[in-house]
């Protein structure tokens, strides 16, 4: 299991290694919150939100959920955790940049992943 500070330091390293231009207008920055966040469509509290891109009246931000991350990746090796955190940050930064570009291809892909999850668990999609 990884401590909160270890995960925060990894995220800082990953974020610092990315081109600064990708963070244009990300005025809420990147943060790590301690909680676990379950997706609202989770059927058995088995679908965790690891990170999310948030747009609201305060601005644009990327939030990571430490509790969710350690629930899923708390027992993997350090290199694997670093790789997964990198993947999650790239995903959320892409949401941000697609928003700036006026597209939402990744949001559509995310929705398709939720539909696949529901189908695999015997839930018929609503039409």
SULGIGI-V719206 format. One record per pair of residues at least 12 apart in sequence whose ideal C-beta (glycine too) atoms are under 10 Angstrom apart, sorted by the first residue. I is the first residue (numbers start at 1). J is the second residue. If there is no record, write none. Layout:
# SULGIGI-V719206
((I	J) (I	J))
This chain:
# SULGIGI-V719206
((1	70) (1	74) (1	75) (2	66) (2	69) (2	70) (2	73) (2	74) (2	75) (2	76) (2	78) (2	81) (3	66) (3	70) (4	32) (4	33) (4	34) (4	66) (4	67) (4	69) (4	70) (5	32) (6	70) (6	78) (6	81) (7	32) (7	64) (7	66) (7	69) (7	70) (7	73) (7	74) (7	81) (7	82) (7	85) (8	31) (8	32) (8	64) (8	66) (9	32) (10	32) (10	69) (10	78) (10	81) (10	82) (10	84) (10	85) (10	86) (10	89) (11	30) (11	31) (11	32) (11	51) (11	62) (11	64) (11	66) (11	69) (11	82) (11	85) (11	86) (11	88) (11	89) (12	30) (12	32) (13	82) (13	85) (13	86) (14	30) (14	82) (14	83) (14	85) (14	86) (14	87) (14	88) (14	89) (14	90) (15	29) (15	30) (15	62) (15	85) (15	86) (15	89) (15	93) (17	86) (17	89) (18	86) (18	89) (18	90) (18	93) (19	93) (21	97) (22	89) (22	90) (22	93) (22	94) (22	96) (22	97) (22	100) (23	60) (23	62) (23	93) (23	96) (23	97) (24	60) (24	96) (24	97) (24	100) (25	59) (25	60) (25	96) (25	97) (25	99) (25	100) (26	53) (26	59) (26	60) (26	61) (26	62) (26	92) (26	93) (26	96) (26	97) (26	100) (27	58) (27	59) (27	60) (27	61) (28	53) (28	54) (28	55) (28	56) (28	58) (28	59) (28	60) (28	61) (28	62) (28	63) (29	59) (29	60) (29	61) (29	62) (29	63) (30	51) (30	61) (30	62) (30	63) (30	64) (30	89) (30	92) (30	93) (31	51) (31	54) (31	61) (31	62) (31	63) (31	64) (32	51) (32	62) (32	63) (32	64) (32	65) (32	66) (32	69) (32	85) (33	51) (33	63) (33	64) (33	65) (33	66) (33	67) (33	68) (34	65) (34	66) (34	67) (35	49) (35	63) (35	65) (35	66) (35	67) (35	68) (36	48) (36	49) (36	65) (36	66) (36	67) (36	68) (36	69) (36	70) (36	71) (36	72) (37	49) (37	50) (37	51) (37	52) (37	63) (37	64) (37	65) (37	66) (37	67) (37	68) (37	71) (38	65) (38	67) (38	68) (38	71) (39	52) (39	68) (39	114) (39	117) (40	114) (41	114) (41	115) (41	117) (41	118) (41	123) (42	114) (42	117) (42	118) (42	121) (43	117) (43	118) (43	120) (43	121) (43	122) (43	123) (44	121) (46	71) (46	117) (46	121) (47	68) (47	113) (47	114) (47	117) (47	118) (47	121) (48	65) (48	67) (48	68) (48	69) (48	71) (48	72) (49	63) (49	64) (49	65) (49	68) (50	63) (50	64) (50	65) (50	66) (50	67) (50	68) (50	69) (50	71) (50	72) (50	73) (50	84) (50	85) (50	87) (50	88) (50	91) (50	92) (51	63) (51	64) (51	65) (51	68) (51	69) (51	85) (51	87) (51	88) (51	89) (51	91) (51	92) (51	95) (52	64) (52	65) (52	88) (52	91) (52	92) (52	95) (52	110) (53	91) (53	92) (53	93) (53	94) (53	95) (53	96) (53	97) (53	98) (53	99) (53	106) (53	107) (54	92) (54	95) (54	96) (55	95) (55	96) (55	99) (60	95) (60	96) (60	99) (60	100) (61	92) (61	96) (62	88) (62	89) (62	91) (62	92) (62	93) (62	95) (62	96) (63	92) (64	85) (64	88) (64	89) (64	92) (65	88) (68	88) (69	81) (69	84) (69	85) (69	88) (72	84) (73	85) (73	88) (91	106) (91	109) (91	110) (92	106) (94	106) (94	107) (94	109) (95	107) (95	110))
